[in-house]
């Protein structure tokens, strides 16, 4: 399934220092205590930390603690390089600091340097096991493919054993289930998090995404409405809400709101795609295809844009144009199993059976056991190899979850190929 926007960032908002102390009344507090307590505004904390660090005669132990706080504050302010610099200063004092190494790891992740971040989390865990380092290595490891989702969940569960109420770990577990296609488990995990914090925007967004995947658009719409109540500027929430509206056949509303989305985010493909799909839902496909053309002319080609463009062309019966468009998508970075699946279906419609089979096999290689990919391969085999081999492949498709109402369609393909006995036996079996 193509996703129009990536899941929202799961940035860890707290750095584990183990040194936070209850704040005293300001009139009685020192600058160092204000800095270490991390309970004031970022501006005030930065000022307090800088003044405390400039005080004569402070010990290395205190300077180390202050640098950890300073690193966390800069990260909250999204000043990631300054955060790294502060943590590096802490490492000058304590070279084997799990807290500082983890802090650098989180900052590098936010800077878009996941490989470097993973190395820092690995260093941190070699020194000591902390919840922050476990969560960081699990999250980044999943992103770069160093850790599979099962292993990541084990690490995140270990982190929760240390910090039982970590929202980050709970959300990561939920998102990992979502990525695995285990939607029921994802829903349960997101709901567990929301039971602890009903205002967790990321978890609420995830629950909406999972509801859409479960084909429950009304429930999804409720979740996205709540996301936008909590964060009116949540781009993903707005985009996914459009999808929920379309699935509820509220295409006119989706069209109106997609125009507003494009106005607010003219450089994102999401609004154009949702607008085009809403127009298609209103049987205004000429306008839909024109929207895709305009989006590509304005923003350039992208994998997701060309996927939906090809899908709409195919739905309009323009299969040759659709094939050319999905081939352009497959030439771009980011092509996945769904691109190959779409090409396989289009190729079948054009009776390009070898291309259809090759694309189905590519989809299976990238996306795992998909009954429709096996089905497309089976149809292609009817016309390229023996029908016996095709029937065997069709049985694999049925065993992996293909709906039984497809049996008649496949039996018709066997009849077209002259295998009347095979078609009759198929009917008897299913």
VOZATI-959953 format. One record per residue: residue in three letters; x, y, z of N, C-alpha, C, O in turn. Coordinates in steps of 0.02 Angstrom, whole numbers, plus 50000, padded with zeros to 5 digits. Atoms other than C-alpha are relative to their C-alpha. Last residue first. Layout:
N
ALAXYZXYZXYZXYZ
...
// end
This chain:
430
UNK500164993949964493504877449810499265001849998499055006850026
UNK499574999249942494084859849764499795006050042499825005850104
UNK500165005149950492624855849649500405001050065500154999950120
UNK500664998549973492824872249556499804995150054499504996950104
UNK499924994149957494674869249534499355001850034499325003450093
UNK499715002449937494314851849467500105005750050500015004950110
UNK500525003749963493154859249336500264997650067499914998150117
UNK500494995249976494454872149282499464996650040499254999150093
UNK499704996349944495814859049271499515005050029499485005950090
UNK499985004649943494704848049164500285003650061500015003050116
UNK500685000549973494294862349045499994995550063499634996950111
UNK499975005049947496124866849016499324999550035499235002250089
UNK500195006750024495944875548847500024994650053499934988750036
UNK499395003550021496914891448891499854992949977500314989349958
UNK499734996450057495294901448894500634996649972500774996849912
UNK500435001750057494574888249008500265003449937500295000349884
UNK499825006850020496044890249127499594997849939499854994649893
UNK499354999750033495784909149129500214993049976500494992349922
UNK500124997350067493934906449168500665000549960500674999249900
UNK500265005550039494424895349315499875002249928499984998449881
UNK499435004150020495494909749377499774994049959500114992049912
UNK499604996250048494004921649374500584995749976500734995549916
UNK500334999950065492884908949457500405003549947500425001349889
UNK499935006750031494114906049598499704999949930499994997249884
UNK499554999450058494234924749635500064993349963500334993049908
UNK500394997750057492694924049749500445001149938500185002849885
UNK500265005550040493714913149866499605002449939499514998649891
UNK500725001349989494734927649933499724994949951499944994649893
UNK500394997450056496634925649922499264998450011499094992850030
UNK500534995349984497354922650095499615003049943499245007849954
UNK499744994049967499034914050087499485005550007499645011150026
UNK499745001749933498324896850053500255006050038500275006050099
UNK500575001349957497294903649908500234998650072499925000850120
UNK500354993749989498834911249827499414999150047499315003250092
UNK499594996149954499804895149851499665006650016499665008850074
UNK500125003049934498374885749769500415003550054500195004350111
UNK500644997449977498504897849623499834997250069499575000850112
UNK499884993349975500344893449608499365003250026499365006950075
UNK499615000549938499944875149595500125006850031500085007750092
UNK500475002149947498584879049468500364999350067500105001350119
UNK500424994349983499834888849362499524998350057499435002350102
UNK499584995549960501094874649366499595006150023499675008550079
UNK499895003549936499744862749305500415004450047500255005050107
UNK500554998249955499224875749174500074996450067499824998850118
UNK500535005149997500944873749097499445002350047499575005850096
UNK499725006549983501994889049055499434994949999498954995749962
UNK499295000450019501674905948974500304993150014500784991149981
UNK499894998150069499784908648969500734999549978500895000849920
UNK500505003250043499234899849128500185001049927500094996649885
UNK499775006850015500864905549208499524996249955499724992049915
UNK499484999550052500324923849194500254993149980500384991949921
UNK500334998250063498724919949288500515000449943500394998049888
UNK500375005950023499724911049424499655001449933499684997249888
UNK499515004750028500964925449439499644993949972499834991349919
UNK499784997150064499524937649462500504995349966500474994449905
UNK500555000650048498804926049596500205002749932500074999549881
UNK500035007050022500464924249687499464999049947499554995349899
UNK499415000950042500604943249690500034992849975500184991649916
UNK500154997250066498814944149752500604999449953500524998449893
UNK500415004550041499164932049894499865002649930499804998849883
UNK500604996350016500624942549959499574995649955499794993749901
UNK500555004150026501994932850046499375004249991499025005750039
UNK500215005949964503454944950068499404996649968499224998149911
UNK500534999049951503584962650004499774994050038499304994550077
UNK499944993949959505204964349908499505000250057499655003150110
UNK499314999549973505424946849837500075005950047500425005650097
UNK499925004949947503554944649819500685000450032500764999550093
UNK500404997749943503414960849721500064995250059500124997450116
UNK499634994549969504844955549608499635002650061499945004350112
UNK499445003049962503964939049574500415005350035500645004350091
UNK500295003349941502374948449527500554996850042500544997350104
UNK500174994849952503374960049413499704996950063499834999350119
UNK499384997149973504204945549323499845005150054500185005350106
UNK499715004849952502514936849304500635002850032500735002350092
UNK500445000549941501674952149228500304995350051500304996850111
UNK499884994049958503144955349113499584999750063499815001650117
UNK499335000849971503014937449051500185006050044500475005250098
UNK499995004849945501134939149030500694999050031500734998150092
UNK499265000650000501024954948929500194995450058500414997650111
UNK499815006750020499154952248902500754999449989500984995649946
UNK499734999250068498854971148914500224993349970500494993049915
UNK500534996950040497724968649065500225000849927499805000549882
UNK500505005150013499024956749135499445002749956499204999349910
UNK499745004450052500354970049114499524994449983499454992449926
UNK500054996550064499294982349212500244995649943499934995349890
UNK500714999750019499094969849354499915003449932499535000949891
UNK500215006850017500964966049359499275000049978499104996749928
UNK499765001650068501404984449351499764993149979499574992149921
UNK500404996250047500304988049502500214998549928499794997749883
UNK500675002950002501104973949599499565003749949499205000549911
UNK499975006050041502844979949551499324996749995499144993949943
UNK499874997850069502454997349619500014993949952499714994149899
UNK500644997750027501684989649776500075002649928499615001949888
UNK500415005650024503264979749808499355002349968499124999349920
UNK500105005549953504354995149819499544994849970499384994949911
UNK500485004950027505125009049715499954994150048500454991850076
UNK500595000749958505995021549828499484995349973498974994250005
UNK499855002649934507295027849706499364999750041498945004250037
UNK499814995249948506575030649534500174996550065499954990950078
UNK499324997750013506585018849384500255004850054500855006450056
UNK499535005349981505075009749452500725001949987501184999050016
UNK499975000349926504065025849445500524994850022500894995950070
UNK499624994149978504505028049261500065000150076500585002150103
UNK499305001450015503925010249229500445005950020501005004950044
UNK499745004049944502315014549320500724997949987501114997150035
UNK499944995949940502035028649196500274996050058500704998450095
UNK499434995550008502395018449039500125004150064500695005550082
UNK499395004049998501225004749099500625004549994501115003650031
UNK499895001949930499855017349137500644996050007501024997050055
UNK499744994149966500015024948964500154998450073500655000750101
UNK499334998950027499805007548890500325006150033500915005950051
UNK499515004649971498365003749008500715001049972501195000250009
UNK499424998150042497285018848971500614996050023501084998750052
UNK499945004450058495685010849037500595001649955500654998749901
UNK500334996750057495255025349154500064995849936499824997949883
UNK500714999949983495675014349304499605003249944499015001749934
UNK500255006850010497355011149220499254999750014498874996449977
UNK500015001450072497685029849205499714993149986499314992249940
UNK500584996450027497175032149387499944999049924499404998249898
UNK500605003349976498395018649445499375003249970498914999749950
UNK500075006250039499785025849338499354996450020499004993949976
UNK500134997850069499545043149415499874993849957499384993649919
UNK500724998450002499435035149588499795002549931499225001549910
UNK500405005949984501115026749564499265001549993498894997949958
UNK500075004050061501865041849476499604993650012499264991249967
UNK500424996450047501525052949627499884995849937499314995349913
UNK500695000549978502205040049749499535003649952498975001249940
UNK500255006850002503835037549655499264999750017498874996549982
UNK499845003549938504165055749621499664993249998499174992349962
UNK500265006849988504225065549460500214997550069500754999050093
UNK499575005250027504495084449464499724993150016499264992550057
UNK499585002949948503635096649579500504994949974500954992850010
UNK499814995249948502765108749461500534997250047501015000650065
UNK499684994250031502665098449301500275004850053500795007850043
UNK499345002250024502325082549401500385005949968500985006549977
UNK499565001349943500945091149498500694997949978501195000150006
UNK499794993649971500175098549341500484998950058500985002450065
UNK499544996850047500135081649254500275006650028500875008050023
UNK499365003549998499375073449407500515003249954501095004049973
UNK499694998249936498035086949416500684996550007501164999550030
UNK499704993450009497675084549230500345002350063500865005550061
UNK499385001150037497385066049263500365006649987500975006949987
UNK499535003549956496115070349397500674999149965501205000649994
UNK499724994949954495265083249286500514996850047501024999950064
UNK499604995650043495045069949150500325005450043500915007150033
UNK499325002550009494525057849286500425004349954501035004649963
UNK499734994450039493005067549345500734998449985501195002250003
UNK500045001650072492055052149403500215005849956499965006649901
UNK500594996350025491845059849577499884998949926499485002349894
UNK500585002749965493035046749646499355003449980498815000449986
UNK500145006550030494265051849512499394996850032498984993849999
UNK500314998750065494125069849572499834993449965499304992849934
UNK500684997749985494485063949750499625001449935499044999649928
UNK500385006049982495975054149686499285001850019498824997950005
UNK500125004050059496645069449597499574993950016499124992249977
UNK500474996450044496435080649748499824995849939499244995249921
UNK500665000649970497245067749862499485003649957498915001249950
UNK500235006950006498725066449745499304999250028498874996149996
UNK500165001350070498895085249727499744992949991499254991849955
UNK500624996650016498795087849915499794998749928499194997749915
UNK500595002949968500075074649953499355003249978498874999749960
UNK500415003750048501385080149825499334997950029498854996649992
UNK500105007049983502085093349941499554996649949499074999749925
UNK499415003950020502815109849879499954992750019500434988950011
UNK499955000650073501165119249879500584995849976500594993649918
UNK499405004050012500865115750063500104998949925500034993249902
UNK499554999549942499595128550128500674996449988501184998450017
UNK499864992949987498725131349961500495000950056500935005250053
UNK499524997850052498885112949918500195007350011500775009250003
UNK499355003149985498055108450083500525002249951501085004049970
UNK499724996149945496655120950050500684997250019501145001050035
UNK499814993550027496345112849881500315004550054500795008050041
UNK499355001050032496375095849967500245006549967500845007749965
UNK499474999549949494995102050083500694998849970501195001449995
UNK499964993249973493805105749940500585000850048500955005750046
UNK499764995650053494175089349852500095007150025500605010350013
UNK499285001250007494005079350012500305004549946500865007049954
UNK499674996849943492315087450043500764999149995501135003850009
UNK500074992850010491735082749868500345003950057500675008950045
UNK499504997550046492465065349889499955007649988500465010949978
UNK500124992849992491485060850044500505003749956500895007949980
UNK500354997450059491445042749987499785007250009499285009449980
UNK500694999449979491955036950162499555002749944498975004249954
UNK500245006849989493585031050087499284999950025498934994950016
UNK500115003350065493815048550017499744992950010499294990749973
UNK500604997150032493555056550187499864996649934499284995149918
UNK500585002749964494815044650266499355002649969498874998949961
UNK500085006950022496095049150132499394996850034499014993250002
UNK500274999850068495835067550165499884992949974499384991649941
UNK500724998549992496095064250350499675000449932499104998149924
UNK500345006349988497745055950305499255001150010498854996749994
UNK499985004250059498355072150228499624993550009499224991649966
UNK500434997050052497785083350370499984995549938499444994549910
UNK500695000749980498515071850503499525002849948499004999849934
UNK500215006950011500145070550410499274999050018498914995449983
UNK500065001150072500305089450403499764992949985499324992049943
UNK499735006750011499945092250587499894998049928499344996249908
UNK499534999750056499645111150587500314993249985500814992849949
UNK500344998050062498055110550693500465000049939500234999849882
UNK499484996850040498985100650829499705001949932499744998049885
UNK499414999349959497865094350970500555003949964500935007749996
UNK500194995949942496245097450878500615001450043500705006950069
UNK500014993050022497085091250719499745004750054499885010750053
UNK499314997850013497545074750800500015007449984500435011150009
UNK499704998649935495765073250867500735002349993500955006850029
UNK500314993849974495045075050693500305001950067500425007850080
UNK499674994450033496315062150634499695006750021500045011750026
UNK499324999349974495695049650764500355006149969500675009950004
UNK500044997649930493855052250723500705001250028500815006250063
UNK500164992950004494245050450537499955003150070500175008750081
UNK499394996350017495085033850571499885007550000500285011350025
UNK499595000049938493535027250659500645003949988500855007750031
UNK500374995749953492485032250508500395000650065500455006150093
UNK499874992850012493815025250389499635004650048499895009950065
UNK500494996949955493785007550462500095007549996500325010750043
UNK500604998350039494664998050323499435002350046498865000450037
UNK500515004949982495914990350443499345001249965498844997949979
UNK499765006550025497305000050357499504994550014499464989649977
UNK500074999950073496295015850388500214993349970499884990749925
UNK500715000650014496145011250571499865000249926499444996549901
UNK500175007149993498025008350578499264998849987499084993749958
UNK499715003650057498345025750509499814992750003499634989749952
UNK500394998350060497135033250635500264996349939499874993749899
UNK500625003749994497975023850778499555001449940499214996949915
UNK499885007050016499645030450719499374995850003499264991449961
UNK499915000350072499005048250721500114992849977499824990649927
UNK500674999050027498365045950899500034999649923499594996749891
UNK500375006349991500055038550947499305000549971499044995849942
UNK499715005050045500955053450871499634993450006499494990249955
UNK500194998750069499795066050952500264994549954499904992249909
UNK499395001650038499945059051128499835000349926499514995849898
UNK499814994350043498455068151205500664998849964500965003549938
UNK500484999150055497625052451275500195005649952499935005849896
UNK499984992950019499205048751377499535001149940499755000449883
UNK499564996449954499215032451474500005007549986500025011650032
UNK500305000749933497705024851387500415003650053500155005950103
UNK500504994749992498405032251227499624999350066499355004250091
UNK499664993649989499955021351242499505005550014499605009650059
UNK499685000549934498915005651263500365006550016500315008950073
UNK500524998849949497835011051117500294999650070500095003450114
UNK500164992950000499375012551005499485001650054499535006750089
UNK499434996449972499944995251057499885007550001500045010850050
UNK499975001249928498234987351030500565003950032500485006650087
UNK500564996549968498064995550860500034999250075499945004050113
UNK499844992850001499794989650809499465004050035499605008450075
UNK499514998949947499384971850864500205007450004500315010050058
UNK500345000949935497804972050760500475001250058500295004450107
UNK500404994049983498744979550612499664999350068499635004150105
UNK500385002949944500114966450603499565005450029499695008050083
UNK500665001950023500664972950432499584996650053499034994250039
UNK500025007250014502484972350484499324997949972499244992149952
UNK499575001350057502594991350469499994992749980500054991149921
UNK500344997150058501104993150586500404998649937500124996649886
UNK500545004650018501914981350711499645002449937499464998449894
UNK499675005950028503484992050707499494994749981499564991449930
UNK499834998750070502415007750729500344993949968500234992649909
UNK500624999750039501645000750889500155001049925499874997649883
UNK500265006850004503334995750961499374999949956499304995549914
UNK499575003750046504025012850918499774992849992499774990149937
UNK500184998350069502545021151002500414996249949500154994049898
UNK500675002750014502795011851166499795001549927499524997249893
UNK499945007250009504665015351164499324996949983499284992649939
UNK499625001450061504385033951135500044992549987499904990349931
UNK500444999350058503015035251265500364998349936500074995349891
UNK499704996550056504175028651400499535000149940499394994949910
UNK500484995550030503065023851545500295004049942500055009449925
UNK500645003150019503965008251605499515004649963499075002149928
UNK500444994149997505715015851601499304997949976499144998649917
UNK499624994949963506915001551640499585006250011499565009050066
UNK499885002949934505744987351590500385004950044500305004850106
UNK500614998949959505164998751450500064996850069499754999150116
UNK500004992949980506944998951381499405001650045499465005450093
UNK499504999449948506944979951382500055007150025500125008350085
UNK500315002949939505314980251286500485000250058500285001550115
UNK500464994949974506134992051161499644997550062499505001450108
UNK499614994649969507584980051139499555005350031499685007850086
UNK499685002849940506434965151110500395005550037500365006050098
UNK500515000449947505374975650992500284997150064500094999150119
UNK500124993349975506924980050892499494999950057499575003350108
UNK499454998349956507374961750875499915006850031500075007950090
UNK500045004549942505664957750804500545001650051500415002250111
UNK500504997649953505694973250693499924995550061499784998050116
UNK500685001350024507324968750609499505001950055499695003250112
UNK500385003949951508934977450660499304998849972498985003549949
UNK499525003949961510274984250543499654995450049499934990350070
UNK500005007150016508974989550416500514995850035500644990150016
UNK499475001450048509365008150420500064992549983500504990549945
UNK500004995450056507745013850501500514998049946500374998649887
UNK500565001550044507554998650611500025004249937499895001849882
UNK499865006450031509295001150683499454997749953499584994949900
UNK499574998650058508875019350712500184993549964500234993449902
UNK500344995750048507395015050822500425001149938500185000349882
UNK500575003550030508165000050911499685004249945499535001749890
UNK499745005150046509845008650938499434996349966499484994649907
UNK499674997050058509005024151007500254994849951500154995449891
UNK500504997350044507795014851119500315002949936500055002049881
UNK500395005550028509175004351194499485002549950499414999849895
UNK499585003350050510305019451217499644994249967499704993249906
UNK499904995550056508935029451304500404996749944500234997249886
UNK500614999950041508395014951414500115004349938499895002549884
UNK500494995249977510175012451476499394999949954499434997549898
UNK500675000750029511384998051460499545005150033499435004950093
UNK500515001749951513175003051497499324999649965499215002949914
UNK499804997349935514815005951406499514997950054499724995450107
UNK499395003649982514524994851254500265002250068500614998550103
UNK500205006449970512755001551251500604995850018500564991550063
UNK500314998849935513425019251223499824993550035499934992750095
UNK499484998249951514585013851085499715000850069500004998350118
UNK499635006249988513145005250994500575001250050500684997050094
UNK500415004049954512095020951017500344993350015500304990850071
UNK499964997049933513515031050940499584996150051499804995050107
UNK499345001449972513685019350791500075002850071500364999650114
UNK499995007149979511815019950760500674998250032500694994650081
UNK500385000649938511875038950757500024992950027500114991850086
UNK499574997349948513245038850626499664999550068499984998150119
UNK499455004749993512195027450516500475002250056500694998250097
UNK500165006049961510635037750550500584995150010500634992050062
UNK499405003950008511325054750494499924993450039500274992450090
UNK500055004150060509725064550464500634996149986500804994849928
UNK499654996750055510125078550586499974996049935500244998149884
UNK500414994350020508795071750703500335004049945499995007649908
UNK500615002650032509705055150707499575005849975499305005549919
UNK499825002250067511345064050740499404997249963499324998349903
UNK499914993950041510555073050888500184998249928499945001349882
UNK500654997150015509895056650958500065006249957499665007349911
UNK500375004450045511595048250943499335002949981499145002849922
UNK499734998750068512495063051020499624995849949499474998049894
UNK500234993450020511365061451172500245001949930499865004649890
UNK500705000650021511685042851179499735006749976499385007149926
UNK499995003650063513565045851183499294999249973499174999949913
UNK499764995550053513345059151316500004996649932499814999749882
UNK500484994650010512255048251428500215004649942499805006349900
UNK500565002650038513355032751405499505005649984499235005849928
UNK500654997749975514855042651461499454997449955499374999549898
UNK500465005650005516505033751433499335001850033499134998950083
UNK499995003050067517575048951395499524994249991499284993049935
UNK500145007149986517055058151554499954996449934499404995849905
UNK499925000949928517755075951552499924992650018500304989950059
UNK499324997949983518055077651367500154998850074500714997550094
UNK499555005650012516485067351343500735001850013501134997450028
UNK500095004749945515465081251424500474994049992500744991650042
UNK499674997049942516195093651300499944995450061500414994750100
UNK499285001250011515665081851160500415003050057500915000150078
UNK499875006949979513905082151234500744998249990501034994550030
UNK500055000349927513885101051222500164993050025500524992150074
UNK499424996649971514525100951043500004999550076500524998450106
UNK499425004450007513225087950993500615003150032500994999750067
UNK500105005649954511835098951063500594995249997500854993150049
UNK499814997449935512535114050971499914994650054500304994350101
UNK499284999649999512455103750812500255002750067500755000450094
UNK499695006549990510675098750851500765000250001501084996450037
UNK499334997750018509915115750880500474994050009500834993650059
UNK499845002350068508145108750878500665002949975500775003349914
UNK500044994050042507745119051035500144998449926500145002949884
UNK500704997749997507375103051130499895005949953499365006749924
UNK500395004750040509075096851069499265001950000498945001749948
UNK499904998450071509925112551133499604995349955499344997449904
UNK500364993850014509145109351303500075002049927499585003949894
UNK500725001450003509725091351309499605006249981499145005849941
UNK500135004050060511525095951266499264998549991499004998949935
UNK499964995450057511515109751397499874996349935499534998949891
UNK500614996150002510915097451528499995004649940499485005349906
UNK500555004650018512315085451486499345003849996498955002849949
UNK499965001150072513555099951486499464995149976499194995849922
UNK500264994250035512965105151659500024999149925499565001249890
UNK500735000049993513215087651730499695005949961499185005149928
UNK500265005650039514995086951662499235000050001498914999449949
UNK499954997850070515395104251732499714994649953499374996149904
UNK500544995450013514735098551901500015002349927499495002949895
UNK500645003749993515855083251903499425004549984498965002649948
UNK500125003750062517325093251835499344996250003499004995649953
UNK499665006550005517175104951983499854996949932499384998849897
UNK500485005649998516715123351972500374993549987500884993449951
UNK499915005249950518105135152023499514994450000499494990550048
UNK499335002549984517595150651930499984994450052499574994450098
UNK499824998649930515805152251865500704997250015500854991649994
UNK499494994749997515735152251675500215001750071500675005650082
UNK499375002650027514825135551666500575005150003501155003250002
UNK499725005049953513475141951783500674997449975501134996450015
UNK499734996349942513205157551675500334995150049500874996450075
UNK499414996450021513025146951519500335003750058500945003750066
UNK499455004750012511855134651603500645003749981501185002150006
UNK499765002549935510745148351674500604995449991501094995850028
UNK499664994549965510595157251506500304997550066500874999250082
UNK499364998850034510195141051417500405005550035501015004950043
UNK499545005449983508885136851549500685001049966501205000149998
UNK499754998949932508055153751534500504994650020501004996050054
UNK499584993949999507915152351346500305001150069500895002750075
UNK499365001550031507305134351356500475006050003501065005350016
UNK500014999350073505945139151479500694998749972501194999450007
UNK500174993250021506135132351655499945000249924500014995149890
UNK500714998749989506085114651726499785007149981499215009049993
UNK500345000450065507725107051670499255001250005498844997749975
UNK500695002049987508285104451851499604999349936499124995449933
UNK500065007249991510115104451802499294997750009499124992049992
UNK499775003550060510155122051731499874992550006499624989449958
UNK500494998650052509125129551872500174996049937499734993049906
UNK500605004049985510245120851997499455001249950499084996549933
UNK499875007050013511805127651914499384995750013499224991249975
UNK500045001150072511115145351909500114992649983499794990049938
UNK499404997950035510815144552096499914998849926499464995149905
UNK499655004750043509085143852171500665003049974500735009049968
UNK499515003649960508395152852322500464995649957500914992249983
UNK499634995249959507435166452229500554996650040501044999850060
UNK499494996650039506955153852098500425004750043501035005350033
UNK500254993450020506045142752223500565004049967501135003849991
UNK500154995849942506955126152223499675006449977499725008049918
UNK499794992950001506875114652074499805003450065499245002450090
UNK500564995449990506775095952107500255007250003500755008750035
UNK500164999149929508315087652036499405004450007499275008649963
UNK500504994849989508725080451863499805000250074499704995050105
UNK499764994949955510335070451866499495005550014499645010350049
UNK500005002749933509885053751789500185005150052500295003450110
UNK499394998149964510445061351625500034996850069500574995950096
UNK499955003149935509225053351505500665002150033501195000050011
UNK499365003549997508885065551365500084997250070499955000750120
UNK499644999349938507075070051339500654996149996500664990649970
UNK499994993149977506125073851182500355000950066500415006550092
UNK500005000549928506485057851087500095007050029500585010450012
UNK499414997349965506045061650908499924999350075499415001250104
UNK500065002749932504685050350837500585002450042500864998450081
UNK499375001149966504445060250676499904997750071499465000350106
UNK499724994049968502725058550595500634998250038500714992450059
UNK500184999149933502405043250485500345005750032500925007050014
UNK499685004249952502805046150310499715001350067499445006750082
UNK499524996549958501625054450200500304995050048499974990350069
UNK499874993450029500665047850052500495004050042500875008050015
UNK500154995249947500765029650096500205006849976500755007749950
UNK499614993850003500655016949954499775004750057499175005350070
UNK500424994050000500005000050000500445006250000500925006850038
// end
